[in-house]
Amino acid sequence: MTDKEISERIHKLLDMAEAYNNQIDPFFSEEEDLHLYSGKRDEALMEAAKLGSMEAYYKLWDSPEKKELLKTMAFDGVPEACYVYACQMPSCDSERLLWIKKAAVSNYPAALHEYGVILLYGIYGVEKDFASGISMLHNAASQNHPESLLRLAQIYKNGLIGNIDNLELIERDIEKYLFYLKKAAELKDKGALYELSKIYEEGRIVPGDIKKSTEILKELASLYGGQYNSMLAERYEKGLGVEKSIPKAINLYCEGEEYFIHGVYVNKKKIGNLYEDMGDIEKAVRIYKSGLKSQINDRRISPELFLDYAVCLKKYNGGIDPDIPMIVEILKNQGDWRANYILGLCYLKGLCVQRDIAEAKQYFNKYISQYESKKNNKLYLDRFDYPNIAKVD
């Protein structure tokens, strides 16, 4: 068959498979008929896959035959099949590299990107070849491969490639950086959209434009949700690039992916803080406690979340919660500097525990000795604004 005839046959087979698929009625109780339809569907897809259609391959039900079919398609030289077949193997496997290279030679964009990166960095025992690596990335980028566009953007932004022992310099070019970054963002690449939002927020590479940054963040949140909902929530909370709206911020934090910074349930803490600021103490207490519940089961408590809960609970009902002794005991067993600082505060102010200056001194002194050793750890000190209190004598 000619290429045109193969293409026409594949389209016809895919249409047939779809038709058979649509005839499988979920209310049909006769298993024989259901089996007949699904069998015919798979026959059509199998024939289309053997003609080189990866779309048909992906639509086939998982089975040993499907795995064997992929191998056959790869050996027949179908570029995407070569790449997918290679991806079943360990990264450093020499056979895997051969299949990646075979797919790259056939101009398959994902393989061009992967083998291009291998050549750029000279990894997995492959000799470094900067010119060929860059050429492959450009080839993949010309086919609108998002990862390659983003990789080129990073290369032109930084002006170097490689590790500290083996750097290759390239002329830094901010215009090219922005060109490739925006092209990747147009293709809805998550990393490119996030970076574009960030540079408009920071205003260093391009003129600062918080509204534009937030618009891009809105797109990220609508496409990918999770942590991007939480980032957008902060914009609504602070009125950055959008009209300030605490209800919208709360909704987005609720939809956002719960994430942790050194054990802090960030979303739960932020939602609780917002309800507390609005004067809804009961809701704030419920939110803080919901965050602590799973931590009680894990026997690992976020000290900052507990402090917010303790302060709020004292306003709500005087600090009564039967789980408090267990939470305090878990914090004591943790023994880290953050736990010791929070325990010191709780004993000093009588938050959910009996006020006890001697106990407060003990935990503050533990905190000080541990904190001093953390002074050079900027990550900790930037995340949490702990005062460098003097020892309590």
ABEGO torsion letter per residue (X at the ends): XBAAAAAAAAAAAAAAAAAAAAABBAABABAAAAAAAAAAAAAAAAAAAAAGBAAAAAABBBBAAAAAAAAAAAAAGBAAAAAAAAAABBAABAAAAAAAAAAAAAGBAAAAAAAAAAAAAGBGGBBBBAAAAAAAAAAAAAAGBAAAAAAAAAAAAAGBBEBAABBBBBBBBAAAAAAAAAAAAAAGBAAAAAAAAAAAAAGAABBBBAAAAAAAAAAAAAAAEEAAAAAAAAAAAAGBGBBBBAAAAAAAAAABBBBBBGGBBAAAAAAAAAAAAAGBAAAAAAAAAAAAAAAAAAGBBBAAAAAAAAAAAAAAAGGBBAAAAAAAAAAAAAGBAAAAAAAAAAAAAGBGBBBBAAAAAAAAAAAAAAAAAAAABAAAAAABBBBBBBBBX
